[in-house]
Amino acid sequence: MRPVLRMSLLAAALAASAVGCHEGDLLTAPTASARVDGTWNLVQLSSGGVSLTEAKAQSRFVLTLAGDRALLKADCNTCAGEFRLDGDQITLAPQACTRAFCASAPLDTQVVTALTGTHTVRLDAVRLQLTSPRGEIRFER
């Protein structure tokens, strides 16, 4: 094979492998739960008539996923439960929540309600987006 043709083929292969790999591109389906495992800070929620935008540094609403366990910090309350990832669908099931009165009430319970149930997952290295007929919820690492 001629060197020019070989270099052209190599350049084309490298360009093709780079497509879809830019930071910031959302992937439609996680390949394993390890991709969603970690701590996620709520940055935006639009669900059930509730619209919330949070500064990532505030960390009032934080979702931690590990294995099949989910822990949600909802302002001054904490919920523990399970999650299940099946393809591009995630089901969050908080099973026990503290019931302190938060200054943001009823926002804390509205966030828990919005997260409970099945959502379509889209994610990349730093963003997690959950979408369902109930609305959209976005997190960042």
Secondary structure as UniProt FT lines:
FT   HELIX           3..18
FT   TURN            19..20
FT   TURN            23..24
FT   HELIX           33..36
FT   STRAND          38..47
FT   TURN            48..49
FT   STRAND          50..53
FT   HELIX           56..58
FT   STRAND          61..66
FT   TURN            67..68
FT   STRAND          69..74
FT   TURN            75..76
FT   STRAND          77..86
FT   TURN            87..88
FT   STRAND          89..97
FT   TURN            103..106
FT   HELIX           107..115
FT   STRAND          117..123
FT   STRAND          127..132
FT   TURN            133..134
FT   STRAND          135..140
//
